[in-house]
Amino acid sequence: MSENNTMKKQNGWVIPVAVIAVLILIFTSAYTVRQNQYVVIRQWGKITRINDTPGLAFKMPFIQTAETITKETLFYDIPESDVITKDKKSMVVDSFVLWRVTDPEKFIKTLNAVRIRADERIEAAVYNAVKNTISSMSQDEIIASRGEALTKRITDEANSDIGQYGVEILTAQIKTLSLPADNQEAVYARMISERENIAAGYEATGRSQAQKIRNETDRDVELLIAEAEKEAAIKVAEGEEEYMRILQDAYNSPEKAEFYEYIRGLDSLKGSMTGTGRKTLVLDKNSELVQILYGN
């Protein structure tokens, strides 16, 4: 009886221990891969595989370990730095970087997957890209190309030096591009003077064009007036010619001519008798008016 009891007690402990052992094996062998991460599996410190498929996966318990590396886009604010342009002018650049891990194995082998080391390499790569880009351009060219073109140029050059670390720079963008405090006023004064000269040139061109338009308009007006006066003179001459033709047709017989002379005489007499008071008319006996009045 005592041996049977002992066997039962031993069997009662075996099952729970086995269950616990199985659970430990499951928990130490299972791992989860999330959407935004890589999982690196090491065996005795050596990378055996990299899993980036989301879901539940398994590894060898106790022998293998799982290490996660993010896939997310990371932000790094680069400290301000001084750079020199092609025309030997100093400028202050303040920029930031968006980057991500693209090759986790390289990232581990070169930087040991340490974020601060990655930031240091990225800062150096971007600084060199900015320095090389700015030093190949004049200050005016830099100001004119600020934006997408300058950002792409710096980003491409920075990526050519950073790919060896298993990371990619998505964008290396300049936040501010300013002048050192000690020469800002002088540069601003020069820029204002240049813009004023350009404005004065535009104004002079505008005045010249306006005067040219006025001269052309005055000439056109004079031509139109001269043409109108010429047309008017022609019309007047034509009218007078027509008037004389009508008179000639109206008095082309002795009777008509005599009647015309009679009417003209009456009009002349009427004109001489205008005004107030009594009028005395002194006429030559041979004048047409005497002949009209007395019928001689």
SULKAVEN-V801859 format. One record per backbone hydrogen bond with DSSP energy under -0.5 kcal/mol. CO is the residue of the C=O (numbers start at 1). NH is the residue of the N-H. E is the energy in kcal/mol with one decimal. If there is no record, write none. Layout:
co/nh/e
CO/NH/E
CO/NH/E
This chain:
co/nh/e
1/5/-2.1
2/6/-2.0
3/7/-2.3
4/8/-2.3
5/9/-2.3
6/10/-2.3
7/11/-2.6
8/12/-2.1
9/13/-1.2
10/13/-0.5
10/14/-1.7
11/15/-1.5
12/16/-0.7
13/17/-1.9
14/18/-2.7
15/19/-2.6
16/20/-2.7
17/21/-2.6
18/22/-2.6
19/23/-2.5
20/24/-2.6
21/25/-2.4
22/26/-2.5
23/27/-2.9
24/28/-2.4
25/29/-1.2
26/30/-2.3
29/59/-2.9
31/57/-3.1
32/34/-0.6
33/55/-2.5
34/37/-1.3
36/71/-3.1
36/72/-0.7
38/69/-2.3
39/41/-0.5
39/51/-3.0
40/42/-0.6
40/67/-2.3
41/48/-3.0
41/49/-1.3
42/65/-2.3
43/46/-1.7
46/43/-3.0
49/41/-2.8
50/52/-0.5
51/39/-2.3
52/54/-0.7
55/33/-3.2
57/31/-2.8
60/64/-2.0
61/63/-2.1
63/44/-1.1
65/42/-2.5
67/40/-3.8
69/38/-3.7
74/99/-2.6
76/78/-0.7
76/97/-2.6
78/95/-0.6
81/93/-3.0
83/91/-2.6
85/88/-1.8
89/85/-2.7
91/83/-2.7
91/93/-0.5
92/178/-2.4
93/81/-2.0
94/175/-2.6
94/176/-1.8
95/78/-1.4
96/173/-1.9
97/76/-2.4
98/170/-2.5
98/171/-1.4
99/74/-4.0
100/168/-2.6
103/107/-2.4
104/108/-2.0
105/109/-2.6
106/110/-2.7
107/111/-1.6
107/113/-1.9
108/112/-1.5
111/114/-1.6
113/115/-0.6
114/118/-1.8
115/119/-2.5
116/120/-1.8
117/121/-2.2
118/122/-2.6
119/123/-2.7
120/124/-2.1
121/125/-2.5
122/126/-2.8
123/127/-2.4
124/128/-2.3
125/129/-2.1
126/130/-3.0
127/131/-2.9
128/132/-2.6
129/133/-2.4
130/134/-3.0
131/135/-2.3
132/136/-0.7
133/136/-0.8
134/86/-0.8
134/137/-1.6
137/86/-3.1
138/142/-2.3
139/143/-2.4
140/144/-2.2
141/145/-1.8
143/146/-0.7
145/150/-1.3
147/151/-2.4
148/152/-2.6
149/153/-1.9
150/154/-2.2
151/155/-2.7
152/156/-2.6
153/157/-1.8
154/158/-2.5
155/159/-2.3
156/160/-1.2
158/161/-1.2
158/162/-0.8
159/163/-1.3
162/165/-1.8
162/167/-0.8
163/166/-1.9
166/102/-2.3
166/103/-2.4
168/100/-1.9
168/170/-0.7
171/98/-2.2
171/173/-0.6
173/96/-2.5
173/175/-0.5
176/94/-2.4
178/92/-3.3
180/183/-1.4
180/184/-0.7
183/187/-2.1
184/188/-3.1
185/189/-2.5
186/190/-2.2
187/191/-2.7
188/192/-2.7
189/193/-2.5
190/194/-2.5
191/195/-2.5
192/196/-2.5
193/197/-2.3
194/198/-2.2
195/199/-2.7
196/200/-2.7
197/201/-2.2
198/202/-2.3
199/203/-2.6
200/204/-2.7
201/205/-2.4
202/206/-2.5
203/207/-2.8
204/208/-2.5
205/209/-2.5
206/210/-2.6
207/211/-2.7
208/212/-2.3
209/213/-2.4
210/214/-2.6
211/215/-2.9
212/216/-2.5
213/217/-2.5
214/218/-3.1
215/219/-2.5
216/220/-2.3
217/221/-2.7
218/222/-2.7
219/223/-2.4
220/224/-2.4
221/225/-2.9
222/226/-2.8
223/227/-2.5
224/228/-2.5
225/229/-3.1
226/230/-2.4
227/231/-2.4
228/232/-2.7
229/233/-2.7
230/234/-2.3
231/235/-2.3
232/236/-2.9
233/237/-2.6
234/238/-2.5
235/239/-2.7
236/240/-2.9
237/241/-2.5
238/242/-2.3
239/243/-2.6
240/244/-2.7
241/245/-2.1
242/246/-2.4
243/247/-2.6
244/248/-2.7
245/249/-2.5
246/250/-2.5
247/251/-2.0
249/252/-0.7
253/257/-2.6
254/258/-2.4
255/259/-2.3
256/260/-2.3
257/261/-2.3
258/262/-2.2
259/263/-2.4
260/264/-2.4
261/265/-2.0
262/266/-2.1
263/267/-2.4
264/268/-2.2
265/269/-2.5
266/270/-2.8
267/271/-2.1
268/272/-1.7
269/273/-1.0
270/273/-0.6
271/274/-0.9
280/282/-0.6
281/283/-0.6
284/287/-2.0
287/291/-1.9
288/292/-2.4
289/293/-3.2
290/294/-2.8
291/295/-1.2
